[in-house]
Amino acid sequence: MKKRLLSLAVVMGTSLVVMAQMTMDVSAKKLGAPIQSTMYGIFFEDINYAADGGLYGELVKNRSFEFPQHLMGWQAFGRVDVEDDGPFERCPHYVELSDPGHRDRRTGLVNEGYFGIGVKKGENYRFSVWAKAPKGNSAIRIQLIQENSMDEQQEFAEQKLDITSKEWKKYTVTLTATKTLKHAKLRIFLNSANKVCLEHVSLFPVNTYKNRENGMRRDLAQALEDLHPGIFRFPGGCIVEGTDLATRYQWKNSVGPVENRPLNQNRWEHTFDFRYYPDYYQSYGLGFFEFFQLAEDIGAEPLPVISCGLSCQFQNPDPTKPGVHVAIDDLDSYIQDALDLVEFANGDVTTKWGKVRADMGHPAPFNLKFLGVGNEQWDYDEAHGGFGPVFTERLKKFSDALRAKYPTLKLIGTTGPNSEGWDFDLLQPRMKELKVDLYDEHYYRDEAWFLSHGLRYDSYDRKGPKVFAGEYACHGKGKKWNHYEAAILEAGHMTGFERNADIVHMTTPAPLFAHVDGWQWRPDQIWYDQTQMFKTVSYYVQQMYATNKGTHVLSLTTPAKTKKGKPQPVANQEGQNGLFASAAFDKNANEVIVKVVNTSKSEQPITLNLKDMAATETAQTLTLSHQGLDDENSIQQPELITPKKGSVAVETGKKQSVINDQLPAMSFRIYRIKK
């Protein structure tokens, strides 16, 4: 009997510890630091087929026959020759289709698209091609086909196109899909005895985002707009640096007529031999003009990142090796590229690069305010090669030139690829010495790191540069995918961004996009195949923060004091049972916004004391909660885990209002309380 009573007492005691009421005091009297409009944003890198085959609406792979294997992505039959004296200087290759020599033989091409061409029943698709008929009038037949169809015919959409000129000319027809398919193909038949030459063979949905001809895939771009991002970082990432200098991202190659943008080898083509895609190249169809335009469309500040003359240091660790990195005295052309980029974005139409922008359809400036120099670069100390300030020496040269010509432009440096360690410790003070406006921190860490770093930014130097958390994600230990638990831990970590809004001005998780058939890196925010997409739980965490940002930080503490007698923030500290929390005030809506994340495996009761505040009797809530910690959204179940709206009662008084609530285990809840 005594043993039974003792066991019951142990159980009850354990229950009391787990279920103890957690009180949080929110002071609504004094507004804290303003929360920047750029606080929550997005970072685009062309990894996981994020551009060609993803966000960029083009459905044809290798449309200009510029891949090193010129017919990669195409199946040629009959008499097909590849020539290299085409109408576009930087994309000179084209195909010549000639009569096969017999009426029952065929000449033509089939394009496989990116893991198949995705089409939807009833939708229109714009086929365009630059063509000429050297020997007089010719013709082609353009078809959408289902190669393995059990129907009588493979084609389910067809148009005939007459090629009437001996000179290069652009032709366009529209195909209407009568089926929804993920793995359709595009087939072109020569339909004449006279030969025909084809260049820049293209197929776009008519229904792109904003209905632009060289547009974005509508559902993916809309998902970005729905995030309400404040900042849009592009085009990378490691592709900014390139595996070598020749394959770095060169913005000038990505603007101007789309037909004359040269191919670039994607750094991610060959990085992982265990997930290898030999056809991963960059058409530059999604270029810097389109990036700026997309930022404008979704209401985000553009943040381009440029090469500082260092190719990827992970792949090229010896900075003294000739030809691998640009010598410090040979940076002039790289610095000029940076200056010209600002002119392209902001320059008057009478300037050289401002005119290029205007000729592309945007006479008004893009109002560029931020520029990143380098990505995950670092210096070396004596214990790690002794090469010295490899990055910061270059950064200073860029900074001097950019500040001299564009003194209001905000420059962003980097603290390398790690959140701590010798390289981070070396670079962080150097960013202050160089007086950059912000520096870019990157961290992909496991659950334990996210649980233990809730106070990361509370002790940062308030007099130094501001922080841009430019790449971060919770990578589950031994389970690196988009599972629910990882997203909840990211939500907890983000309370530290908000609480420290005086020093943290920008944040963007990474990566953004992934094709379900062509991914190399995960977790990611948005996944898709050829016709469908889904948003991950991490996406919803970002959306919850961005749409409930507020304008100013409010103090949120526990009644318990720190060892120094100061109010204690809620960041999974001792006795806080896995809770993270932050608070903000929205001056526009006259509302207090409280975010609370319960990272424990048990339900927890909480009390929110809204001090110096008379509130309405009901608070609106938005809750992310789920039982299976390893569960994730998918193409099959795109909305398995989504935030749910609700409400909770408020005990309101003249000087203080109180909310008592039960937080589900492993959950994220936002409270909006009207004053």
RAHUNOR-V752579 format. One record per helix or strand of 2 or more residues. SS is the DSSP state (~ for helix, > for strand). FROM is the first residue (numbers start at 0). LEN is the number of residues. If there is no record, write none. Layout:
ss->(SS:SS)
from->(FROM:FROM)
len->(LEN:LEN)
//
This chain:
ss->(~:>:>:>:>:>:>:>:>:>:>:>:>:>:~:~:>:~:~:~:~:>:~:>:~:>:~:~:~:>:~:~:>:~:>:~:>:~:>:>:>:>:~:>:>:>:>:>:>:>:>:>)
from->(1:21:39:73:78:93:107:115:123:137:154:168:180:195:208:217:230:237:244:250:257:263:272:280:287:300:327:331:351:369:381:391:409:421:437:446:465:483:503:512:525:532:536:551:566:578:590:603:617:643:655:666)
len->(18:6:4:4:5:5:4:4:9:8:9:8:10:10:3:9:4:4:3:4:3:2:3:2:11:6:3:15:8:4:3:14:5:13:8:6:9:16:5:3:3:3:10:10:2:8:8:8:8:6:8:8)
//
